[in-house]
Amino acid sequence: MAYDFVLDELTQIIHYSFDGIVICDADGVILFQNPAYERLTGLRAQDCVGRNLQELIDEGVIDKSVTFRVLSEKKPMTIIQNFITGKKVLVSGVPIRDASGEIKKVVCNIRDLTTLNQLEKEILDLEEQNQRVNRELEELKEKQDARKAIVAHDLKTKEVMERAMRVAQVNSVVLIQGESGVGKEGIVNLIHQYSNRSDKPLVRINCGAIPEQLLESELFGYESGSFTGASKSGKPGLFEIASAGTLFLDEIGDMPQQLQVKLLRVLQEYEITRIGGVKPIKIDVRIIAATNRNLDELVAQGKFREDLYYRLNIIPIVVPPLRERRDDIIPLVYHFLRNIKNTYGVNRMFSRDALESLREYDWPGNVRELQNLVERISLMINKPLINLQDIESEVKIGPARRSASHRPPQTVQQGQSLKEQLEEWERVIIRQSLSQFPSVRQAAKALQIDQSTLIRKMQKYRMKREVM
């Protein structure tokens, strides 16, 4: 009974095997073929079982037989077999011997070369695409300093780079605009590197991440004893530190209006006065500013000085979002994969459907979001070829869902002004957001405000840095 049960199971396994299976006797007569053989070759069981393979060869049904090769060589053999139906398959034959060692039967396993060739072609195509992109990246880096390479395959990105290279040769003020994460700092590096100031310092400061009083002292410096806690010897500001080099004012749209007046004077006179000082100091520095905010709207709202805007906007460079330069997306993926391999020793590739899904996504976080996702997927998915299902199982590509808990308190506090109550509600909302999202950037995105604005509000309400 147990033997019959096992035999029945083996019969079902052979019957439902994806590969074709044919069994012949020692004379080359076909004894059995499973349904997969007919599906792969087009030959029905009633046309083959009971017939000698030599008949099929003589009739041109098949061009050769692996069974005869096995019987002749007395060992397992593999050949490529062509059928009259036009099919081409890979056939492996294995001899089955009796107790005395004589071959009694030959079991043949048949696999469809069309499917195997298609898989092989896809792998070769991916490898070729990978090599081509790597070659293009290397060619691009040869034209630039490898330390500051920018992946530029899309026409819009190439136009931005060409504009940056042209303006690098002069000392005019440059205003770089674009959404958060598009790569504005890379353009700043490129301009400085190809300028006649490349051997001098490139000094950076985020105008939206530093409180107004501290920002003024950082930019202009201060004299000895100018305020409580000031160094006895005074301190030079960034305008002086960047002397003969470049000063990069990031998030210029968040600069307080009082400092906007002082910056305008710097751009007009190219001299600064330290806090607590009376003597103007001449400076030789190139100014590059950047922002992810719409300065035209800020000017119209009275939040940004119009005269300063015109002084900054002498040579504007607008870096388009990633969704408007989709030809950069796949090269960027390969660029990040190579960095991951060099950094972590992890070698990953993305399938064609996975790459296409990344190319079609709008990337609200732009290049920074793409880089984070590629690194996350590469480190979390433990296999060499990552497909679309792997991406979907690890992360949902789509806009972040807004939390329903972003609601202000519903009670009115007596004895407090409207402004005080609004500030209290704002404080609660910010704390809720920071507790629900792992980074300030994501919390700011959920609240639909700039990251720099959120940082400034955190400083206003004296929220501890560790919540960031």
C-alpha positions in Angstrom: 0.0 0.0 0.0 2.8 2.4 1.0 4.7 1.5 -2.3 1.6 2.3 -4.4 1.2 5.6 -2.6 4.8 6.6 -3.3 4.5 5.4 -6.9 1.3 7.5 -7.4 3.1 10.6 -6.0 6.1 10.1 -8.3 3.8 9.7 -11.3 2.1 13.0 -10.4 5.4 14.8 -10.0 6.5 13.6 -13.4 3.1 14.5 -14.9 3.1 18.1 -13.6 6.8 18.8 -14.1 7.6 22.0 -15.9 10.4 20.3 -17.9 9.6 17.7 -20.5 10.4 14.1 -19.5 10.8 11.2 -22.0 11.7 7.6 -21.1 13.1 5.2 -23.7 14.3 1.5 -23.6 17.7 0.2 -24.5 16.6 -0.1 -28.2 15.5 3.6 -28.4 11.8 2.9 -28.2 9.8 5.7 -26.5 8.0 4.2 -23.5 6.7 7.4 -21.8 6.4 11.2 -22.3 4.8 13.7 -19.9 2.4 16.5 -21.0 5.2 19.1 -20.7 7.0 17.4 -23.6 4.1 18.1 -25.9 3.9 21.7 -24.7 7.6 22.3 -25.4 7.9 20.4 -28.7 4.5 20.2 -30.2 4.7 16.4 -30.5 1.7 14.5 -29.0 2.1 11.3 -27.0 0.0 9.2 -29.4 2.4 10.2 -32.2 5.6 9.2 -30.3 5.0 6.6 -27.5 5.8 3.1 -28.9 7.9 4.4 -31.8 11.6 4.0 -32.2 13.6 7.3 -32.2 15.3 6.3 -35.4 11.9 6.4 -37.2 11.5 10.0 -36.0 14.9 10.9 -37.2 14.3 9.3 -40.6 11.0 11.2 -41.0 12.7 14.5 -40.1 10.6 14.9 -36.9 13.8 15.4 -34.9 17.3 16.0 -36.2 19.2 13.7 -33.7 18.7 11.7 -30.5 20.4 12.1 -27.1 19.2 8.6 -26.2 21.4 7.0 -28.9 24.3 9.1 -27.8 23.8 7.9 -24.2 23.5 4.2 -25.3 26.7 4.6 -27.4 28.8 6.5 -25.0 27.3 4.8 -21.9 27.3 8.0 -19.9 25.0 11.1 -19.4 24.9 13.4 -22.5 23.4 16.8 -23.3 22.6 18.1 -26.8 20.6 20.8 -28.5 17.7 19.2 -30.4 15.7 20.7 -33.3 12.1 19.6 -34.1 10.0 19.7 -37.3 7.7 22.0 -35.4 10.4 24.7 -35.3 11.2 24.3 -31.6 14.7 24.2 -30.3 15.3 22.5 -26.9 18.1 21.5 -24.6 17.9 17.7 -24.0 19.9 15.9 -21.3 19.9 12.0 -21.2 20.8 9.9 -18.2 21.2 6.1 -18.4 19.3 3.8 -15.9 21.2 0.6 -15.2 20.2 -2.8 -13.8 22.0 -4.7 -11.0 24.6 -6.0 -13.5 25.3 -2.5 -14.8 23.6 -2.9 -18.2 21.6 0.1 -19.5 17.9 -0.8 -19.4 16.4 2.7 -20.0 17.3 6.3 -20.7 15.6 9.2 -19.0 15.6 12.4 -21.0 15.0 15.9 -19.6 13.9 18.6 -22.0 14.1 22.3 -21.4 12.9 25.1 -23.6 15.8 27.1 -25.0 13.5 29.9 -26.1 12.8 30.8 -22.5 16.4 30.3 -21.4 17.6 32.4 -24.2 15.2 35.2 -23.4 16.3 35.2 -19.7 19.9 35.1 -20.9 19.3 38.0 -23.3 17.6 40.1 -20.6 20.6 39.5 -18.3 23.1 40.4 -21.1 21.0 43.5 -21.9 21.1 44.6 -18.3 24.8 44.0 -18.1 25.4 45.9 -21.4 23.2 48.8 -20.2 25.1 48.8 -16.9 28.5 48.9 -18.8 27.3 51.6 -21.1 26.1 53.8 -18.3 29.3 53.2 -16.4 31.3 54.2 -19.5 29.2 57.3 -19.9 29.7 58.2 -16.2 33.4 57.7 -16.6 33.5 59.9 -19.7 31.5 62.5 -17.9 33.9 62.4 -14.9 36.8 62.8 -17.3 35.4 66.1 -18.4 34.9 67.2 -14.7 36.7 66.7 -11.5 35.8 63.2 -10.3 35.3 64.6 -6.8 32.5 66.8 -8.0 30.9 64.6 -10.7 27.3 65.3 -11.7 25.2 62.7 -13.4 23.9 64.6 -16.5 22.2 62.5 -19.2 19.0 64.5 -19.6 19.2 67.5 -21.9 17.9 69.9 -19.2 20.6 68.9 -16.8 23.3 69.3 -19.5 21.9 72.8 -20.2 22.2 73.7 -16.5 25.8 72.4 -16.4 26.7 74.3 -19.6 25.3 77.5 -18.0 27.2 76.8 -14.8 30.5 76.3 -16.6 30.0 79.6 -18.5 29.3 81.6 -15.4 32.2 79.9 -13.6 34.6 82.0 -15.6 33.3 85.3 -14.3 32.9 86.7 -10.8 29.2 87.7 -11.0 26.7 86.9 -8.3 24.8 83.7 -9.1 21.3 82.7 -7.8 20.5 79.0 -8.0 16.9 78.0 -7.6 15.2 74.7 -7.5 13.2 72.3 -5.2 14.8 70.7 -2.2 17.0 67.8 -3.1 17.6 68.6 -6.8 21.3 69.0 -6.5 21.8 72.8 -6.1 25.0 72.3 -4.0 26.5 70.2 -6.7 26.2 73.1 -9.1 27.8 75.4 -6.5 30.7 73.1 -6.3 31.1 72.9 -10.1 31.0 76.7 -10.4 33.6 77.2 -7.7 35.9 74.4 -9.0 36.0 75.9 -12.5 36.4 79.5 -11.4 39.6 81.4 -10.9 39.0 81.1 -7.2 39.1 77.3 -7.1 42.3 77.2 -5.0 40.6 79.4 -2.4 38.0 78.4 0.2 34.4 77.6 -0.6 32.5 78.5 2.5 28.9 77.4 3.1 26.2 78.6 5.4 22.4 77.8 5.7 20.6 81.0 6.2 17.4 79.3 7.4 19.0 77.0 10.0 20.6 79.6 12.2 18.8 82.1 14.5 19.0 85.7 13.3 21.4 87.0 16.0 23.8 84.1 15.5 23.5 84.3 11.7 24.6 88.0 11.8 27.7 87.3 13.9 28.5 84.2 11.7 28.4 86.3 8.5 29.9 89.6 9.7 32.0 88.6 12.7 32.2 90.7 15.9 34.7 92.9 17.8 35.9 92.2 21.3 33.3 92.7 24.0 30.5 93.5 21.5 28.0 91.3 23.4 27.8 89.0 26.4 29.7 85.8 25.7 31.7 87.3 22.9 35.4 86.2 22.5 37.8 88.7 24.0 39.8 88.7 20.8 36.7 89.1 18.6 36.0 86.9 15.6 36.1 87.2 11.9 32.9 86.5 10.0 32.4 84.1 7.0 32.7 87.0 4.6 36.3 87.5 5.8 37.0 83.8 6.1 36.0 83.3 2.5 38.3 86.1 1.3 39.4 85.6 -2.3 37.2 82.6 -2.5 33.4 81.9 -2.7 30.7 82.3 -0.1 27.6 80.0 -0.6 24.5 81.4 1.0 22.1 78.5 1.1 18.3 79.0 1.7 18.7 82.7 1.0 14.9 83.0 0.9 14.8 82.4 4.7 17.2 85.2 5.6 15.7 87.6 8.1 14.8 91.0 6.5 17.1 92.9 8.8 20.1 91.0 7.5 18.8 91.3 3.9 19.5 95.1 4.3 23.1 94.4 5.4 23.7 91.8 2.6 22.5 94.3 0.0 25.1 96.8 1.2 27.8 94.1 0.9 26.8 93.4 -2.7 26.8 97.1 -3.5 30.0 98.1 -1.6 31.9 94.8 -1.1 32.7 95.8 2.4 31.4 94.7 5.8 31.4 96.0 9.4 31.8 93.6 12.3 29.2 93.7 15.1 30.4 96.3 17.6 32.9 97.6 15.1 33.1 101.0 13.3 35.7 100.4 10.7 34.5 99.0 7.3 36.5 96.0 6.1 36.9 95.5 2.4 36.2 92.0 1.2 37.0 90.1 -2.0 34.5 87.3 -2.2 32.2 85.8 -4.8 28.6 85.3 -3.7 26.5 82.3 -4.8 23.0 82.1 -3.3 20.5 79.3 -3.5 16.9 78.7 -2.5 14.0 76.3 -2.9 11.5 79.1 -2.4 9.8 81.3 -5.0 11.5 84.6 -4.5 9.1 86.4 -6.9 6.2 85.4 -4.5 8.2 86.4 -1.4 8.9 89.8 -3.0 5.2 90.3 -3.8 4.4 89.3 -0.2 6.9 91.8 1.2 9.0 89.0 2.8 12.0 89.5 0.6 13.6 92.8 -0.5 13.0 93.5 -4.2 16.3 95.4 -4.5 18.2 92.5 -3.0 16.5 90.1 -5.3 17.6 92.0 -8.3 21.2 92.2 -7.0 21.2 88.4 -6.4 19.5 87.5 -9.6 22.2 88.8 -12.0 22.8 85.3 -13.4 20.0 82.9 -12.4 20.3 79.1 -12.7 17.2 77.0 -12.3 17.8 73.4 -11.5 14.7 71.4 -12.7 13.1 68.8 -10.5 13.9 65.1 -11.2 10.4 64.5 -12.6 11.3 67.0 -15.4 14.6 65.3 -16.3 13.7 61.6 -16.3 16.6 60.6 -18.5 18.8 61.2 -15.4 16.9 58.7 -13.2 18.3 55.4 -14.4 21.9 56.7 -14.7 21.6 58.1 -11.2 20.4 54.6 -10.0 23.6 53.0 -11.5 25.7 55.8 -10.0 24.3 55.2 -6.5 24.6 51.4 -6.9 28.3 51.8 -7.7 28.8 54.0 -4.7 27.0 51.4 -2.5 29.3 48.7 -3.9 32.4 50.8 -3.1 31.1 51.8 0.3 29.5 48.6 1.6 30.8 45.9 -0.7 27.2 45.1 -1.7 26.7 44.4 -5.4 23.1 44.9 -6.6 21.3 45.4 -9.9 17.7 46.4 -10.7 15.5 44.5 -13.2 14.1 46.3 -16.2 10.6 46.6 -14.7 12.1 47.9 -11.4 14.1 50.6 -13.3 11.1 51.6 -15.3 9.0 52.0 -12.2 11.7 54.3 -10.7 11.8 56.3 -13.9 8.0 56.8 -13.9 7.8 58.0 -10.3 7.7 61.7 -9.7 10.2 61.9 -6.8 8.9 64.8 -4.7 12.2 64.6 -2.7 14.2 64.6 -6.0 17.7 63.2 -6.2 18.1 62.9 -2.4 14.9 60.8 -2.2 16.1 58.6 -5.0 19.5 58.1 -3.4 18.0 57.2 -0.1 15.6 54.7 -1.7 18.3 52.9 -3.8 20.5 52.6 -0.7 17.7 51.3 1.4 16.5 48.7 -1.1 20.1 47.6 -1.9 20.9 47.0 1.8 17.6 45.4 2.8 16.9 43.1 -0.2 19.4 40.2 0.1 19.7 39.1 -3.6 21.7 40.3 -6.6 18.9 41.2 -8.9 16.1 43.4 -7.4 12.8 43.4 -9.2 9.6 45.4 -9.0 8.0 43.1 -6.4 11.1 43.5 -4.2 10.7 47.3 -4.3 6.9 47.2 -3.6 7.5 44.8 -0.7 10.0 47.1 1.0 8.7 50.5 0.3 5.5 52.1 -1.2 6.5 54.6 -3.9 4.0 57.3 -3.5 3.2 60.5 -1.6 3.6 60.2 2.2 0.2 59.9 3.9 -0.6 62.8 6.2 -1.2 62.0 9.8 -4.7 62.6 11.1 -3.2 63.6 14.5 -2.1 67.0 13.1 -5.0 68.7 14.8 -4.7 71.6 17.2 -6.2 71.5 20.7 -10.0 72.0 20.7 -10.2 74.1 23.9 -9.8 77.8 24.2 -7.4 79.0 27.0 -8.9 81.9 28.9 -6.5 84.7 29.7 -4.4 84.1 26.6 -4.3 86.2 23.4 -5.1 84.8 20.0 -1.4 85.0 19.1 -0.4 83.1 22.3 -3.0 80.4 21.6 -2.0 80.0 18.0 1.7 79.7 19.0 0.7 77.0 21.6 -1.2 75.1 19.0 1.7 75.4 16.6 4.1 74.1 19.3 1.8 71.0 19.8 1.5 70.3 16.1 5.3 70.5 15.6 6.0 68.2 18.5 3.5 65.7 17.2 5.1 65.8 13.7 8.6 65.3 15.1 7.5 62.3 17.1 5.8 60.6 14.2 8.5 61.1 11.5 12.2 60.0 11.7 13.6 63.2 10.3 13.0 66.9 10.2 12.8 66.8 6.5 9.9 64.3 6.5 8.1 66.1 9.3 8.4 69.4 7.3 7.1 67.6 4.2 4.1 66.3 6.0 3.4 69.8 7.3 3.9 71.2 3.8 6.6 73.7 4.9 10.3 74.1 4.2 12.7 72.2 6.3 14.5 75.4 7.2 11.2 77.0 8.4 10.5 74.0 10.6 14.1 74.3 12.1 13.5 78.0 12.8 10.2 77.3 14.6 11.9 74.5 16.7 14.5 77.0 17.8 11.8 79.6 18.5 10.0 77.1 20.8 13.3 75.9 22.3 12.7 72.3 21.2 15.7 70.1 21.9 18.0 69.1 19.1 17.7 65.4 19.7 14.1 65.4 18.5 15.5 66.2 15.0 
